Amino acid sequence: MGCIGGLVFVVLGVCVVIPTFGAFGVLWTVFALIITVTNAINAFTGEGIASHRFTIEDDSPSAAGRLEELKGLYEQGLITREEYDKRREEILREI
């Protein structure tokens, strides 16, 4: 839809706005052309022109890493056997 609307404004710019308003008409038509090209690229190509790019990185430790950390806490006496067993079961259920 943006591509079609942009084409309409380009045609209006060339046929009406440039002859009537001169330099403003040229500016109008250039902006309409940019809008048309941007929308055409987004509509007809796989890549498109993104306005924002998000990268999501999964920094959460693996189940094996969490189990090793839990074992270390137990061996250091920082958690009880019951806490160790309960948390170990939770980690194993998530796998």
C-alpha positions, 0 to 999 in steps of 0.5 A: 500500500505504501508503494502504491501511495508513493507512486501516486505522490510521485506522479502528482509531483511530476505532473502538478507540484513541480510545475506549480511550486518549482523547487518545493515540487522537486523536494516533494517528488524526491521525498515521494520517490524515497518513500516509494523505493523504501516501501518497494524494497520492503514489499518485494525483497526478503531483506527489506530496510529495517528501521531497528535491528534487535539482537537477542543473545541467550546468556543463560547458563546451560543445565549442565553449568547450573547443575555444576554450580549447584553441586559446588554450592552444596559441596561448600556447605552453602546449601542443605541436602534438601535444597540441593535435591529440590533445586536439582529436580527443578533444573532436570525438569526444565530440560 
